[in-house]
């Protein structure tokens, strides 16, 4: 892979990671402040980290290749699945 292409890929991954991290941290801090049982937050952080690793490793395979990594990152940053899973009595 040419040096310029490697830099462009690294820049794109870093930019996307920054965007997703801002969203994830905001949601996770909000959940940590309202959940009684805070066991869900470390799980969400783990999913975020695993998703970013998979996203980075599969970036060169195109959108289909990085979909799993993006999905792990994107969907753990949304509060509605956590709310639906835990039920309204936990929030």
C-alpha positions in Angstrom: 0.0 0.0 0.0 1.4 3.4 -0.9 2.4 5.8 1.9 -0.2 8.4 0.8 -3.0 5.8 0.9 -1.9 4.5 4.3 -2.0 8.1 5.7 -5.5 8.7 4.1 -6.8 5.5 5.6 -5.4 6.3 9.0 -6.8 9.8 8.9 -10.3 8.5 8.0 -10.2 5.8 10.8 -9.1 8.4 13.3 -11.7 10.9 12.3 -14.5 8.3 12.5 -13.2 7.1 15.8 -13.2 10.6 17.2 -16.8 11.2 16.1 -18.0 7.9 17.5 -16.1 8.4 20.8 -17.7 11.7 21.4 -21.1 10.2 20.9 -20.3 7.1 23.0 -18.9 9.0 25.9 -21.8 11.3 26.0 -24.3 8.5 26.1 -22.3 6.4 28.5 -22.0 9.2 31.0 -25.7 9.8 30.8 -26.5 6.2 31.4 -24.0 6.0 34.2 -25.8 8.8 35.9 -29.3 7.3 35.7 -28.7 3.5 36.0 -29.0 1.8 39.3 -26.9 -1.1 38.2 -23.9 0.3 36.4 -22.7 -3.1 35.0 -23.9 -2.1 31.5 -21.4 0.8 31.1 -18.2 -1.3 31.2 -19.8 -3.7 28.7 -20.6 -0.8 26.4 -17.0 0.5 26.7 -15.7 -3.0 25.9 -18.0 -3.2 22.8 -16.8 0.2 21.7 -13.2 -0.8 21.9 -13.7 -4.1 20.2 -15.8 -2.4 17.5 -13.0 0.1 16.8 -10.4 -2.6 16.6 -12.5 -4.6 14.1 -13.3 -1.4 12.2 -9.6 -0.5 11.9 -8.5 -4.0 10.9 -11.2 -4.4 8.2 -11.2 -0.8 6.9 -9.3 -1.7 3.7 -12.0 -4.2 2.7 -14.6 -1.5 2.0 -17.9 -0.7 3.6 -19.0 -4.3 3.8 -15.8 -5.4 5.5 -16.0 -2.8 8.2 -19.7 -3.0 8.9 -19.3 -5.3 11.9 -16.8 -3.0 13.6 -19.0 0.1 12.8 -22.1 -1.7 14.1 -20.5 -2.6 17.4 -19.3 0.9 17.8 -22.5 2.7 16.6 -25.2 0.6 18.3 -23.6 0.5 21.8 -23.6 4.3 21.8 -27.4 4.4 21.6 -29.4 4.6 24.8 -32.6 3.0 23.5 -31.4 -0.6 23.3 -30.2 -0.4 26.9 -33.5 1.1 28.0 -35.4 -1.6 26.2 -33.2 -4.4 27.5 -33.3 -3.2 31.1 -36.9 -2.1 31.2 -38.1 1.2 32.5 -37.8 0.1 36.2 -34.0 0.1 35.9 -33.7 3.6 34.6 
